[in-house]
Amino acid sequence: MEIRELMTKDPACCSPSDSVKEAASLMASNDCGQIPVTNAEGELVGVITDRDIACRCVAEGKSAETLVKDIMSSSPITVTIDASVAECCKKMEDNQVRRLPVVDDAGRCCGIVSQADIARHAGEHQTGDLVREVSEPAQ
């Protein structure tokens, strides 16, 4: 099975010049904790997570008008649209992340795959391994 079969297609995205408030609103209206950050051509340039907002904005006393580019995670770990579920799980496990943006051959964001997507479509063994590895305490 390829990631294209289970990813969320056309995820809500924001731009680096959007405010953190706009990104948080997208998270709330799309019931998600990560928004891909794309440039005008749709190329992935980063991601912003609810944790980025909490730790890099709110905890540091920054305003809701802070720009996404000032707190986003640049150079995110990604998976290609034709990757297998096993490849995706390995990347999630190795990097201890619960969500990965999916990019096409041109680097444009075309989807997002979450640990929950894997759980709904993969076998119990693969899902259990993923949850265990992603949840291991950092060394």
N, C-alpha and C positions, 0 to 999 in steps of 0.2 A: 504494500500500500504506500502511495506517495502522499506527501504533506498536502498537496493540492486538493486531495479528497476529503480532508478533515479540518483544514484551516478555516478561520473566519475570513471570508473574502471582503475586499474593499473596506478595511477598517477605517474608523474615524481617524483622521490625521490632523496635525496642526503644523504651523510654520515656526521657525526659530524666533520670528518677531511677534508672535502672539504673546499675550500675557498669561501668566500662571493661572489667573482666574478663568480665562477662556479654556485653557487646557483642563482645569478641574471641572468646569461645566461640561466639557465633552465626556470626561470620565463618568460623571454623574448621569448624563443622559444616555450613555451607551453601556452603563453598568459594567465598567471595566477599570482596571488599575494601571493600565499602561497605554499611552498614546504614541504612535510613531510620529517622529518629526521629519517632515520632508521639505525639500526646496521647491521652487516653482516648477521644476521638471518632474516632480514626483519621486525624486531620488531620496533614499533614506539618509538622513544626516545625524540622526540621534533618536533617542526615546526619552519620554518623560513619564515617570511613575508617580503613584500616590506617595511612595516613600521619598522620592526626590523632593516633592512639594513639602512634605512634613519635615524632612531633615535639612534640606538645603535652602528652604525659603522660610517657613513658619518658625522653625527652631532658631534660625539666625535673625529673626525679627525683620525679615524683608517684607515688602508690600505685595499684595495680590496683583499689582501692576508690574511686578518684576517680569522681565522677558524670559520666555522659555529657554532661549539660548544660554542664559546665565545660570541655569540650574539643571539643564538636561544632561543625560548621559550621552556623551559623544562616542562615536565608533562602537555602536552596539554589536553584540554577537547576533548573527543572522543565520537563516537557513534558506536554501534555494527552493523554489517551487517544486522542483522535481526530486528533492531529497526523499529518502525513505523515512518511515517512522523511526526505524532503528537509528539512523544517522541523526535525526532530530533529537531523540532521547539522549544520545551520547553527548551532543552539544549542550543540552540542558543540564545533564548530570555533571559534565566536566566544568561547567561555568556556574553551577548552582543557581540557575535561573528558572523561573516558572513560566515565562512567556518568551517567545522569539518572534521578531518580525520576519516575514517571508518576503524575499526579493526575487524579481525576475532577472533575466540575463543582463539587463541594462542597469540593474541596481535600484529599480523602482519598487517601492513598497506595494505589494499586491495582496498581502494578507498578514495574519498573525496567528500563531498557534500557541495554545496554552496547555498547561499540565491537565486541565479539565478536558480539553479536546482529546488528548491522548487517552485519558481515563475512559472516555465515552466510546472510543473506537478500537483501542488496542486490547490485548489480552491481559488477564489479571496479573500474570507474572511480570510482564513488561511494565505495567502501570505501577506495581508494587516496587520494582527496582527503581523506577524513576522517582517516585515519591521519597523513597529511602535516601537515595543519593543526593537529590536536590536539598533535602532537609538536614543532611549531615552538618554538624557544627563546623564552622570555618576553623582552619588550623592556625 
